[in-house]
Amino acid sequence: MRIKITATFCLILSLCGSSCRMLNRDHVWRIESPDSGLILEIRLDPDRTSPDAAVGGTSLSYRILAGKEKAEVLGCSPLGIRRLDQNFLNGLQFISIGPVNRIDETYALLHGKRRMNRVLAHERILSFENENGAKLEFHARVCDDGIAFRYRFPGEDKKILTVNQEATGFQIPPGSSVYLLPHDDAGQWTPAYENVFTNGIPAGSPSPTETGWDFPALFKTPDGHWLLITESGLDGGYCGSRLSKTAPACLYTLRFPDAREGNGTGEVFPKSRLPWSTPWRIVMVGNDPGDIVESSMVTDLAAAPDSMDAGWIRPGRASWSWWSESDNPPRMKTLREFVDLAAEMGWEYSLVDANWNKLPEREMRGLIQYASSKGVGVWLWYNSGGPHNIVTEEPRDRLFGKAGRRREFRRLKELGVRGVKVDFWHSDKQNIIQYYISLFRDAAEHGILVNTHGCTLPRGWERTFPNLLSMESVRGAESYKFDAAYPERAPWHNTILVFTRNAVGPMDYTPVAFSDQMYPHLTTWAHELALSVLFETGILHFADKPSSYRGLSEGPLSFLKSVPAVWDDTRFLSGEPGKDAVLARKNGSIWYLAGINGENSSKSLVLDLSFIEPGKYRLHLILDGADSCSFSEKTVEVDGTDRIDVSMPPFGGFAGRIEKIVLQ
């Protein structure tokens, strides 16, 4: 398809019918998306002098228009930032506007929604100065699936400067439904992005926690548009951000980390020398929730990786003993059984969890060698602490300091360890963000893969650091071990994750547990099987014990042996958060299907197969059986013109493979 590229960027000096208060002398600029379906409108009122961080108190504001009618999907929202030494909230004066930068580029990911990603966007830089002549740049980008912007302080300055306020806000249309994750108040195990999302509550509802709402934030507007707000391009020059506890009149504003995070270590306000850029603030916009699911804006806006040999980086699947047997330390007999399971299933890895350092070193060396002889790579768990957490699980303190971390990575490389799972981060302050980035870089230099738990949200880092295969930041399957309320919430929570948490980066949910732990599942076995495809991650940890997988019938067993952790493409087929979700993901020539029902009622769906290429295919479906702990299967020949009827019982699901029929 040939895409028509247009650029509209105009200065309007007359009153405009909108929710924004306008003066005749206001500046208004518009940037269109390449397909002309979205408009970012930026406004300057240089006469605003109120110090309040509200729309009427900041010089800059913006809104988003969509569709042929250019309907307002995000209302007039405040912009502005303040340093301790300079105020850029109000009294700004326009200096200049740069040319339209038409972006058309492609990049590859080692794992994610798709391998090859194309970025089409229009980008432009607006320059302003405050009353003291200090400079501020506003970088704006408009894509077909959303808008993004960031602030930049130009120039060079050897002094360390501090940002103490960012007035960025998001004016959600009244009457919208929202799917938000309450941020954890600081504690021994928190924050960790492991709460349960709200399920379509009214916009403007306050967070149940004092520390506000986490990114990503998903909204369904009254006119049927979908908005997802998050951030990307977070480097060591800034802290991680979130949304404030309250949203008066549905205006959500940005807030910095809580002072108590990270056991009180680190500073709340970010600091840097000039030049200095904030992360990108992203608003994805879709006509349906599938536009959000398929968007790659988070990685599009992340920095490209440094030149590095990525041939050693291998995403894959892993066995994991902790969910079914939480011995402390783990038993060597158990660890060998899980290595054997990985070898039988053709999975690439096996993870050894906390307190492995209490085992004799010669036994650990023997385990790593045993796994290697079976073609299985070993991952080892670490506590990230450091003074920022008080969790006693070991080993701890080995990765916190740079010299000790590099020494430990050299030792792991010599032992043949393939990756590390690093847990209990507990802060979004700038010092911990710098720790993440330093660890990713040091691990890459030593050929070590990384997965973080008890951690912050992905912000495009998997593009910048390809050895980062996954991050937890989710209330996942481990909750069956300690949360009595989780089984009832899990069915609909799982559907929401497809449109929120997993839409912005890899998610280590540790899925596909057929047996029960402390609190039994309400989800069916087919629902659990579907999560292996529905949830994307570069390291897919299968949670259950060997006997659960070995006892499966041939169809589900074969499916778990073949399901990959790398996808060439992802297609949204149907669904809505809190209700159900159906995706198709492609690996090589094979399409995998997965669907789950988040509600306590049976559902019948019609799968449109028009996404598959021309030709004849064999579709093998694995569905729920006579009860929640059994399967049924069917195989049919299909092509892209077919529509397939699928039924799901309450909290049920299905999984399938579509393979091209090769004529002999």
C-alpha positions as CSV (number, residue, x, y, z in Angstrom):
1,M,0.0,0.0,0.0
2,R,1.3,3.4,-0.8
3,I,1.1,5.8,2.1
4,K,0.4,9.4,1.4
5,I,2.6,11.6,3.6
6,T,1.3,15.1,4.4
7,A,2.6,17.7,6.8
8,T,0.3,20.4,8.2
9,F,1.8,22.8,10.7
10,C,0.2,26.1,10.9
11,L,0.1,29.2,13.1
12,I,-3.5,30.3,14.1
13,L,-4.0,33.8,15.5
14,S,-7.8,33.8,15.9
15,L,-10.2,32.4,18.4
16,C,-10.8,28.7,18.1
17,G,-13.9,26.7,19.3
18,S,-12.5,24.3,21.9
19,S,-12.2,23.6,25.6
20,C,-9.0,25.7,25.8
21,R,-9.3,29.3,26.9
22,M,-8.0,31.4,24.0
23,L,-6.8,34.9,23.5
24,N,-6.3,36.6,20.1
25,R,-2.6,36.8,20.7
26,D,-2.2,33.1,21.6
27,H,0.1,31.0,19.4
28,V,-1.4,27.7,18.2
29,W,0.4,25.0,16.2
30,R,-0.9,21.8,14.7
31,I,1.1,18.7,13.7
32,E,-0.6,16.0,11.7
33,S,0.2,12.3,11.6
34,P,1.4,10.8,8.4
35,D,-2.1,9.4,7.6
36,S,-3.8,12.7,8.7
37,G,-5.9,10.8,11.2
38,L,-4.4,12.5,14.3
39,I,-3.5,16.1,15.1
40,L,-1.5,17.3,18.1
41,E,-2.4,20.9,18.8
42,I,0.1,22.9,20.9
43,R,-0.9,26.3,22.4
44,L,1.0,29.1,24.0
45,D,-0.5,31.9,26.2
46,P,2.5,34.0,27.1
47,D,0.5,36.2,29.5
48,R,-0.3,33.4,32.0
49,T,1.5,34.3,35.2
50,S,-0.2,32.2,37.8
51,P,2.2,29.7,39.4
52,D,-0.4,27.0,39.8
53,A,0.2,23.8,37.8
54,A,-3.2,23.8,36.2
55,V,-4.2,24.6,32.6
56,G,-4.8,28.3,33.5
57,G,-1.5,28.5,35.3
58,T,0.9,27.2,32.6
59,S,1.9,29.0,29.4
60,L,1.9,25.8,27.3
61,S,-1.0,23.4,26.7
62,Y,-1.9,20.7,24.2
63,R,-4.8,18.6,23.0
64,I,-5.3,15.7,20.6
65,L,-7.8,15.6,17.7
66,A,-8.7,12.4,15.8
67,G,-10.7,11.2,12.8
68,K,-12.2,13.0,9.8
69,E,-14.2,15.3,12.1
70,K,-11.1,16.0,14.2
71,A,-13.0,15.2,17.4
72,E,-11.2,16.1,20.6
73,V,-10.1,12.8,22.2
74,L,-7.8,14.4,24.8
75,G,-8.8,17.8,26.1
76,C,-6.7,20.9,26.7
77,S,-4.0,19.7,29.0
78,P,-1.2,21.5,30.8
79,L,2.5,21.5,29.8
80,G,5.5,22.9,31.6
81,I,8.4,22.1,33.8
82,R,10.3,23.8,36.6
83,R,13.9,23.6,37.8
84,L,15.1,24.9,41.1
85,D,17.0,27.6,39.2
86,Q,14.5,28.4,36.5
87,N,10.7,28.4,36.0
88,F,9.3,27.1,32.7
89,L,5.7,26.8,33.8
90,N,4.4,30.2,32.8
91,G,5.5,33.4,31.2
92,L,7.1,31.6,28.3
93,Q,7.8,33.4,25.0
94,F,8.0,31.7,21.6
95,I,11.4,31.8,19.9
96,S,11.4,29.6,16.9
97,I,10.0,26.5,15.3
98,G,12.1,23.9,13.4
99,P,11.3,22.2,10.1
100,V,9.1,19.1,10.0
101,N,11.2,16.0,10.4
102,R,9.5,13.2,8.4
103,I,10.5,9.9,10.0
104,D,10.4,6.7,8.1
105,E,12.7,4.1,9.5
106,T,12.7,0.4,10.4
107,Y,14.4,-1.4,13.3
108,A,14.6,-5.0,14.5
109,L,13.9,-6.4,17.9
110,L,15.1,-9.8,19.2
111,H,11.7,-10.3,20.9
112,G,8.5,-8.4,21.2
113,K,5.3,-8.0,19.3
114,R,7.1,-8.3,16.0
115,R,10.7,-8.6,14.8
116,M,10.7,-5.8,12.2
117,N,9.1,-2.5,13.2
118,R,8.4,0.5,11.0
119,V,8.2,4.0,12.3
120,L,6.2,6.6,10.4
121,A,5.9,10.0,12.1
122,H,6.2,13.7,11.8
123,E,8.4,15.4,14.4
124,R,9.0,19.1,15.2
125,I,10.8,21.1,17.8
126,L,9.4,24.3,19.3
127,S,11.8,26.6,21.2
128,F,10.8,29.0,24.0
129,E,12.5,31.1,26.7
130,N,11.3,32.2,30.1
131,E,11.4,35.7,31.6
132,N,15.0,35.3,32.4
133,G,16.0,34.2,28.9
134,A,16.6,30.6,29.9
135,K,15.8,28.2,27.0
136,L,13.3,25.3,26.8
137,E,12.7,23.0,23.8
138,F,9.5,21.1,23.3
139,H,10.0,18.0,21.1
140,A,6.7,16.7,19.6
141,R,6.1,13.6,17.5
142,V,2.9,12.5,15.9
143,C,2.4,9.0,14.6
144,D,-0.6,7.2,13.1
145,D,-1.2,5.5,16.4
146,G,-0.5,8.3,18.9
147,I,1.5,11.3,19.9
148,A,4.6,11.8,22.1
149,F,6.5,14.7,23.5
150,R,9.4,15.6,25.8
151,Y,11.1,18.6,27.2
152,R,14.8,19.4,26.5
153,F,17.0,22.0,28.2
154,P,19.6,22.9,25.5
155,G,23.1,24.4,26.1
156,E,26.0,23.2,28.1
157,D,26.4,23.7,31.9
158,K,28.8,22.0,34.3
159,K,26.5,22.7,37.2
160,I,24.2,20.0,38.5
161,L,20.6,21.2,38.0
162,T,17.4,19.9,39.5
163,V,13.9,19.5,38.2
164,N,11.4,19.9,41.1
165,Q,8.1,19.9,39.2
166,E,6.7,18.7,35.9
167,A,3.2,20.1,35.2
168,T,2.4,17.7,32.4
169,G,-1.2,16.6,32.5
170,F,-3.8,14.6,30.5
171,Q,-7.3,15.9,30.3
172,I,-9.4,12.8,29.9
173,P,-13.0,13.3,28.5
174,P,-15.6,13.1,31.3
175,G,-17.6,9.9,31.3
176,S,-14.6,7.8,30.2
177,S,-13.9,4.4,31.7
178,V,-10.4,3.8,33.1
179,Y,-8.2,0.8,33.7
180,L,-5.5,1.8,36.1
181,L,-3.0,0.2,38.4
182,P,-2.7,1.7,41.9
183,H,0.9,2.5,42.8
184,D,2.2,0.7,45.9
185,D,2.8,2.7,49.0
186,A,6.4,2.0,50.0
187,G,7.0,-1.0,52.2
188,Q,9.2,-4.1,52.7
189,W,8.2,-5.6,49.3
190,T,7.0,-2.5,47.5
191,P,6.6,-0.7,45.2
192,A,6.7,-3.4,42.5
193,Y,3.9,-2.7,40.0
194,E,2.1,-5.8,41.3
195,N,-1.4,-4.5,42.2
196,V,-4.5,-5.5,40.3
197,F,-5.8,-3.1,37.6
198,T,-9.2,-1.4,38.1
199,N,-11.8,-2.8,35.8
200,G,-13.4,0.1,33.9
201,I,-14.1,2.5,36.8
202,P,-15.2,6.1,36.1
203,A,-12.5,8.6,35.1
204,G,-11.5,10.9,37.9
205,S,-11.8,8.2,40.6
206,P,-9.0,8.7,43.2
207,S,-6.4,6.0,43.7
208,P,-6.8,3.9,46.8
209,T,-3.1,4.5,47.6
210,E,-1.6,7.8,48.5
211,T,1.1,7.4,45.8
212,G,-1.2,7.6,42.9
213,W,-1.6,5.5,39.7
214,D,1.1,3.7,37.7
215,F,1.7,3.8,34.0
216,P,0.4,2.4,31.7
217,A,-3.0,4.1,32.1
218,L,-5.8,2.9,29.7
219,F,-8.9,5.0,29.0
220,K,-12.1,4.3,26.9
221,T,-13.7,7.6,26.0
222,P,-17.5,8.1,25.7
223,D,-17.2,8.3,21.9
224,G,-15.4,4.9,21.7
225,H,-11.7,6.0,21.4
226,W,-9.0,4.2,23.4
227,L,-6.1,6.1,25.0
228,L,-3.1,4.6,26.6
229,I,-0.7,6.8,28.5
230,T,2.9,5.8,29.4
231,E,6.5,6.9,28.9
232,S,9.6,5.7,27.0
233,G,13.2,6.7,26.6
234,L,13.9,6.8,30.3
235,D,17.6,7.0,30.8
236,G,19.8,7.7,33.9
237,G,19.0,11.4,33.5
238,Y,15.6,11.2,35.0
239,C,13.3,9.3,37.4
240,G,10.4,7.1,36.6
241,S,7.0,9.0,36.7
242,R,3.4,8.1,37.4
243,L,0.0,9.8,37.7
244,S,-1.2,11.6,40.8
245,K,-3.7,10.2,43.3
246,T,-6.6,12.5,42.3
247,A,-7.8,13.8,38.9
248,P,-10.1,16.8,39.5
249,A,-12.4,17.1,36.5
250,C,-10.6,14.1,35.0
251,L,-7.3,16.0,34.7
252,Y,-4.6,13.5,35.5
253,T,-1.2,15.1,36.3
254,L,2.3,13.7,36.5
255,R,4.0,13.0,39.8
256,F,7.5,12.0,40.8
257,P,8.4,9.0,43.1
258,D,7.5,8.9,46.8
259,A,10.3,9.9,49.2
260,R,9.9,6.6,51.1
261,E,10.6,4.4,48.1
262,G,13.8,2.4,48.0
263,N,13.9,2.2,51.8
264,G,14.3,6.0,51.8
265,T,17.5,6.0,49.8
266,G,18.0,8.3,46.8
267,E,16.5,11.7,45.9
268,V,13.0,12.3,44.7
269,F,13.9,15.1,42.1
270,P,16.0,14.3,39.1
271,K,19.3,16.0,38.5
272,S,21.6,16.5,35.5
273,R,23.9,18.8,33.7
274,L,22.9,20.4,30.4
275,P,21.9,19.4,27.8
276,W,19.1,17.4,29.5
277,S,16.0,15.7,28.1
278,T,13.1,14.2,29.9
279,P,11.6,10.9,28.9
280,W,9.0,10.8,26.1
281,R,5.4,11.2,27.3
282,I,3.2,8.9,25.1
283,V,-0.5,9.0,24.4
284,M,-1.5,6.1,22.1
285,V,-4.8,6.6,20.4
286,G,-7.0,3.9,18.8
287,N,-10.4,3.5,17.4
288,D,-10.5,0.1,19.1
289,P,-8.4,-1.6,21.8
290,G,-6.5,-3.6,19.2
291,D,-4.8,-0.4,18.0
292,I,-3.3,-0.2,21.5
293,V,-2.3,-3.9,21.6
294,E,-0.5,-3.8,18.2
295,S,1.3,-0.4,18.8
296,S,5.1,-0.4,19.0
297,M,5.4,3.3,20.1
298,V,7.2,2.5,23.3
299,T,10.1,0.8,21.5
300,D,9.8,3.2,18.6
301,L,10.8,6.0,20.9
302,A,13.5,4.2,22.8
303,A,17.1,4.7,22.0
304,A,18.7,2.3,19.5
305,P,21.2,-0.2,21.1
306,D,24.9,0.6,21.2
307,S,26.9,-1.4,18.7
308,M,27.2,-4.8,20.2
309,D,27.4,-8.4,19.0
310,A,23.9,-9.7,19.8
311,G,24.5,-13.2,18.3
312,W,24.8,-14.7,21.8
313,I,21.4,-13.3,22.9
314,R,18.8,-16.1,22.7
315,P,15.2,-15.6,23.9
316,G,13.6,-18.8,25.0
317,R,11.5,-20.9,27.4
318,A,12.5,-22.0,30.9
319,S,11.5,-24.4,33.6
320,W,11.2,-23.0,37.2
321,S,10.9,-24.8,40.5
322,W,10.0,-22.1,42.9
323,W,6.2,-21.9,42.2
324,S,5.6,-25.6,42.9
325,E,8.4,-26.1,45.5
326,S,9.6,-23.1,47.4
327,D,12.3,-24.8,49.5
328,N,14.8,-22.3,50.9
329,P,17.4,-23.1,49.6
330,P,16.2,-25.3,46.8
331,R,17.0,-29.0,46.8
332,M,19.6,-30.1,44.3
333,K,17.4,-33.1,43.4
334,T,14.6,-30.8,42.5
335,L,16.8,-28.5,40.4
336,R,18.0,-31.5,38.4
337,E,14.4,-32.6,37.8
338,F,13.6,-29.2,36.4
339,V,16.6,-29.3,34.2
340,D,15.4,-32.7,32.9
341,L,12.0,-31.2,32.3
342,A,13.5,-28.4,30.2
343,A,15.5,-30.9,28.2
344,E,12.5,-33.1,27.5
345,M,10.3,-30.2,26.5
346,G,13.0,-28.6,24.3
347,W,13.0,-25.5,26.4
348,E,16.2,-23.5,26.3
349,Y,16.7,-22.7,30.0
350,S,16.0,-23.6,33.7
351,L,15.9,-20.9,36.4
352,V,17.4,-21.5,39.9
353,D,15.6,-19.2,42.4
354,A,16.5,-17.5,45.7
355,N,19.2,-18.8,48.2
356,W,21.0,-21.0,45.8
357,N,24.2,-19.6,47.2
358,K,23.6,-21.7,50.4
359,L,24.2,-24.9,48.4
360,P,27.8,-26.2,48.1
361,E,29.6,-24.5,45.3
362,R,30.8,-27.8,43.8
363,E,27.1,-28.9,43.6
364,M,26.1,-25.7,41.8
365,R,29.0,-26.1,39.4
366,G,27.9,-29.7,38.8
367,L,24.3,-28.6,38.1
368,I,25.4,-26.0,35.5
369,Q,27.6,-28.6,33.8
370,Y,24.8,-31.2,34.0
371,A,22.3,-28.7,32.4
372,S,24.9,-27.8,29.7
373,S,25.3,-31.5,28.8
374,K,21.5,-31.6,28.1
375,G,21.5,-28.4,26.1
376,V,19.9,-26.4,28.8
377,G,21.2,-23.0,30.0
378,V,21.0,-22.0,33.7
379,W,19.7,-18.7,35.1
380,L,20.4,-17.6,38.7
381,W,18.4,-15.4,41.0
382,Y,19.8,-12.4,42.8
383,N,18.6,-9.8,45.3
384,S,19.3,-6.3,43.8
385,G,20.0,-4.9,47.3
386,G,21.9,-2.7,48.3
387,P,20.5,-0.4,50.9
388,H,17.3,0.2,48.9
389,N,15.6,-2.9,50.2
390,I,15.6,-4.9,53.4
391,V,14.6,-8.3,51.9
392,T,16.9,-11.0,53.3
393,E,16.8,-13.5,50.5
394,E,20.2,-14.2,49.1
395,P,22.5,-13.7,47.3
396,R,22.3,-10.0,48.0
397,D,24.8,-7.1,47.7
398,R,26.7,-8.8,44.9
399,L,25.3,-6.7,42.1
400,F,24.7,-3.4,43.8
401,G,28.2,-1.9,43.5
402,K,29.7,-1.7,40.0
403,A,33.0,-3.3,40.8
404,G,31.4,-6.2,42.7
405,R,28.8,-6.6,39.9
406,R,31.3,-6.8,37.2
407,R,33.4,-9.3,39.2
408,E,30.2,-11.4,39.7
409,F,29.4,-11.3,36.0
410,R,32.9,-12.4,35.1
411,R,32.5,-15.4,37.5
412,L,29.1,-16.3,36.0
413,K,30.5,-16.1,32.5
414,E,33.3,-18.5,33.5
415,L,30.8,-20.9,35.1
416,G,28.6,-21.0,32.0
417,V,25.6,-19.3,33.6
418,R,23.4,-17.7,30.9
419,G,21.3,-15.2,32.7
420,V,20.3,-13.5,36.0
421,K,16.9,-12.8,37.5
422,V,17.4,-9.7,39.7
423,D,14.6,-9.0,42.3
424,F,13.4,-6.4,44.8
425,W,14.1,-3.0,43.2
426,H,11.4,-1.0,45.1
427,S,12.0,2.4,43.7
428,D,11.6,4.6,40.6
429,K,14.0,7.3,41.8
430,Q,16.8,8.4,39.5
431,N,19.5,6.5,41.5
432,I,17.7,3.2,40.9
433,I,17.0,3.9,37.3
434,Q,20.7,4.5,36.9
435,Y,21.3,1.1,38.6
436,Y,19.0,-0.7,36.1
437,I,20.9,0.8,33.2
438,S,24.3,0.2,34.6
439,L,23.4,-3.5,35.3
440,F,22.0,-4.0,31.8
441,R,25.2,-2.6,30.3
442,D,27.5,-4.6,32.5
443,A,25.6,-7.8,31.9
444,A,25.7,-7.3,28.1
445,E,29.5,-6.7,28.3
446,H,29.9,-10.1,30.0
447,G,27.4,-12.0,27.9
448,I,24.7,-12.3,30.6
449,L,21.0,-12.1,29.9
450,V,18.7,-10.3,32.3
451,N,15.2,-10.6,33.8
452,T,14.1,-8.2,36.6
453,H,11.4,-8.9,39.2
454,G,9.9,-6.8,41.9
455,C,10.7,-4.0,39.5
456,T,9.6,-1.0,37.6
457,L,7.7,-0.9,34.2
458,P,9.4,-1.5,30.8
459,R,10.1,1.8,29.1
460,G,11.5,0.6,25.8
461,W,14.6,-0.8,27.4
462,E,14.4,-4.1,25.6
463,R,15.3,-2.2,22.4
464,T,18.2,-0.3,23.9
465,F,19.5,-3.3,25.8
466,P,18.6,-6.5,23.8
467,N,20.0,-8.7,26.6
468,L,17.1,-7.6,28.8
469,L,14.6,-10.3,28.0
470,S,11.8,-9.6,30.4
471,M,10.5,-7.7,33.5
472,E,7.9,-8.7,36.0
473,S,6.0,-5.6,37.2
474,V,2.8,-7.6,37.2
475,R,0.6,-9.4,39.6
476,G,1.2,-12.9,38.1
477,A,0.8,-16.5,38.8
478,E,2.9,-16.4,42.0
479,S,-0.1,-14.7,43.6
480,Y,-1.9,-18.1,43.9
481,K,0.6,-18.8,46.6
482,F,-0.2,-15.9,48.9
483,D,-3.3,-13.9,47.8
484,A,-6.7,-15.3,48.7
485,A,-8.5,-12.8,46.5
486,Y,-6.4,-13.5,43.4
487,P,-8.2,-16.5,41.9
488,E,-11.5,-14.6,41.7
489,R,-9.8,-11.6,40.1
490,A,-7.3,-13.5,37.8
491,P,-9.7,-14.3,34.9
492,W,-10.6,-10.6,34.1
493,H,-7.3,-9.3,35.3
494,N,-5.5,-11.5,32.7
495,T,-7.6,-9.9,30.0
496,I,-6.8,-6.4,31.1
497,L,-3.0,-7.2,31.1
498,V,-3.2,-7.8,27.3
499,F,-4.3,-4.2,26.8
500,T,-2.2,-2.5,29.5
501,R,0.9,-3.9,31.1
502,N,1.9,-6.3,28.3
503,A,1.0,-3.7,25.6
504,V,4.1,-1.6,26.7
505,G,6.8,-4.3,27.1
506,P,7.7,-7.9,27.9
507,M,6.0,-9.4,31.0
508,D,7.2,-12.2,33.1
509,Y,3.9,-13.5,34.5
510,T,5.2,-17.1,34.9
511,P,2.1,-18.6,33.3
512,V,0.6,-22.1,32.4
513,A,0.1,-23.6,35.9
514,F,-2.4,-26.4,35.8
515,S,-2.0,-27.6,39.4
516,D,-3.2,-25.6,42.4
517,Q,-1.2,-23.8,45.1
518,M,-2.6,-22.3,48.3
519,Y,-5.5,-20.7,46.5
520,P,-7.0,-22.8,43.6
521,H,-7.6,-21.5,40.1
522,L,-10.9,-20.6,38.7
523,T,-9.4,-20.3,35.3
524,T,-9.6,-23.5,33.1
525,W,-6.7,-25.5,31.8
526,A,-7.3,-24.1,28.3
527,H,-7.3,-20.6,29.7
528,E,-3.9,-21.3,31.3
529,L,-2.5,-22.9,28.1
530,A,-3.6,-19.8,26.1
531,L,-1.4,-17.5,28.3
532,S,1.7,-19.0,26.8
533,V,0.8,-17.1,23.6
534,L,-1.3,-14.3,24.9
535,F,1.4,-12.9,27.2
536,E,4.6,-11.8,25.4
537,T,8.0,-12.2,27.1
538,G,11.6,-12.9,25.9
539,I,12.0,-15.5,28.6
540,L,8.9,-17.6,29.1
541,H,9.0,-19.2,32.5
542,F,6.6,-22.1,32.8
543,A,5.4,-22.2,36.4
544,D,4.2,-25.7,37.1
545,K,6.0,-28.9,38.2
546,P,7.3,-31.7,35.9
547,S,4.4,-34.1,36.7
548,S,1.8,-31.5,35.6
549,Y,3.3,-31.2,32.1
550,R,4.3,-34.8,31.7
551,G,0.7,-35.9,32.5
552,L,-0.8,-33.9,29.6
553,S,-2.3,-35.5,26.6
554,E,-0.3,-35.3,23.3
555,G,-2.0,-32.2,21.9
556,P,-1.3,-29.8,24.8
557,L,2.0,-31.4,25.5
558,S,3.1,-30.9,21.9
559,F,1.9,-27.3,21.9
560,L,4.0,-26.4,25.0
561,K,7.0,-28.0,23.4
562,S,6.6,-25.9,20.2
563,V,5.3,-22.5,21.5
564,P,8.1,-20.0,20.9
565,A,9.2,-16.9,22.9
566,V,9.9,-14.9,19.7
567,W,7.2,-13.5,17.4
568,D,7.5,-12.1,13.8
569,D,4.1,-10.4,14.0
570,T,1.1,-9.9,16.4
571,R,-2.5,-9.4,15.4
572,F,-5.4,-8.4,17.6
573,L,-8.5,-10.5,16.7
574,S,-11.1,-9.5,19.2
575,G,-11.7,-8.5,22.8
576,E,-12.1,-5.8,25.4
577,P,-10.3,-5.4,28.8
578,G,-12.1,-7.1,31.6
579,K,-14.1,-9.3,29.2
580,D,-12.0,-11.4,26.8
581,A,-9.0,-11.2,24.6
582,V,-8.0,-13.1,21.4
583,L,-4.6,-12.6,19.6
584,A,-2.7,-14.3,16.8
585,R,1.1,-14.3,16.8
586,K,3.3,-15.5,14.0
587,N,6.6,-17.4,14.3
588,G,8.2,-18.3,11.0
589,S,5.4,-19.7,8.8
590,I,3.2,-20.8,11.7
591,W,0.5,-18.7,13.3
592,Y,-0.4,-19.3,16.9
593,L,-3.9,-18.4,18.3
594,A,-4.9,-17.8,21.9
595,G,-8.0,-16.5,23.5
596,I,-9.3,-16.2,27.1
597,N,-12.7,-15.5,28.7
598,G,-12.5,-13.2,31.7
599,E,-16.1,-13.5,32.7
600,N,-18.3,-16.0,34.4
601,S,-20.5,-16.8,31.4
602,S,-20.0,-18.8,28.3
603,K,-19.1,-17.1,25.1
604,S,-19.1,-17.9,21.4
605,L,-16.7,-16.1,19.1
606,V,-16.1,-16.1,15.3
607,L,-12.4,-16.0,14.4
608,D,-11.7,-14.0,11.2
609,L,-8.7,-15.7,9.5
610,S,-8.1,-13.1,6.9
611,F,-4.8,-12.2,8.4
612,I,-3.2,-15.4,7.1
613,E,-1.4,-15.4,3.7
614,P,-3.0,-17.1,0.6
615,G,-3.0,-20.8,0.6
616,K,-4.4,-23.9,2.4
617,Y,-3.7,-24.4,6.1
618,R,-4.3,-26.8,8.9
619,L,-5.8,-25.3,12.0
620,H,-5.4,-27.4,15.2
621,L,-7.4,-26.0,18.1
622,I,-7.1,-27.0,21.8
623,L,-10.2,-26.1,23.7
624,D,-11.8,-26.7,27.1
625,G,-13.0,-30.3,27.7
626,A,-15.8,-31.7,29.7
627,D,-14.6,-29.9,32.8
628,S,-12.2,-27.1,33.7
629,C,-9.3,-29.6,34.1
630,S,-9.5,-31.2,30.7
631,F,-9.0,-30.4,27.0
632,S,-10.8,-31.1,23.7
633,E,-9.2,-30.8,20.3
634,K,-10.2,-30.4,16.7
635,T,-8.4,-30.0,13.4
636,V,-9.8,-28.4,10.3
637,E,-8.5,-27.2,6.9
638,V,-8.8,-23.4,6.5
639,D,-7.8,-20.5,4.3
640,G,-7.9,-16.7,4.7
641,T,-11.6,-16.5,3.7
642,D,-12.8,-18.8,6.6
643,R,-14.5,-17.8,9.8
644,I,-14.2,-20.3,12.6
645,D,-16.7,-20.6,15.5
646,V,-15.1,-21.0,18.9
647,S,-16.8,-21.4,22.2
648,M,-15.3,-20.7,25.6
649,P,-16.9,-21.7,29.0
650,P,-16.8,-19.3,32.0
651,F,-13.2,-18.3,32.6
652,G,-12.2,-20.6,29.8
653,G,-9.9,-20.3,26.8
654,F,-8.3,-21.9,23.7
655,A,-5.0,-22.1,21.9
656,G,-4.1,-23.2,18.4
657,R,-1.7,-23.5,15.6
658,I,-2.2,-22.6,11.9
659,E,0.3,-24.4,9.6
660,K,0.5,-24.3,5.9
661,I,-0.3,-27.5,4.1
662,V,2.6,-28.5,2.0
663,L,1.6,-30.5,-1.1
664,Q,3.8,-33.6,-1.8
